[in-house]
């Protein structure tokens, strides 16, 4: 059994309308969720395949970090899918700096966040003082690197160029991998 704590305002999202989301997570991840809506504490207990159940806590954490339940459930699509988080609060000097960094990660009208998702292939969520990513290892690495560049103050143009280069490399590798030899 694992214990996960999520923010109060994400408990409703985790449970879903009439408990629908919670039941879907329980059946697909083969876990039982015991949610304390007062404290935000969630017990995740394996009830089926232990390997599948290993993704249960990450699904709960991802929802707690701002991901939509369908994005969090993508962790079950492939055993290579990862959930990773950067704590922006650790690098921000103060609240004003945190707000500035979050603004840079989101971009004007959400454009930077959107481009990060589009070009890295990873799902991205910015919530509270965290930047979360869901994808395969290569996608998460590209999104993490881009986010770290922005956090360190790199110009957005440089970050976009980096992401386009990574996107083309991943696309090329995908084509090489699936090349027809007949």
Helices and strands as residue ranges (DSSP letters): E 2-5, G 8-10, H 11-15, G 17-19, H 20-29, E 31-36, E 41-46, H 50-53, H 56-64, H 69-73, G 74-76, E 82-87, H 88-91, H 95-106, G 108-110, H 111-120, E 123-127, E 130-135, H 137-151, H 156-177
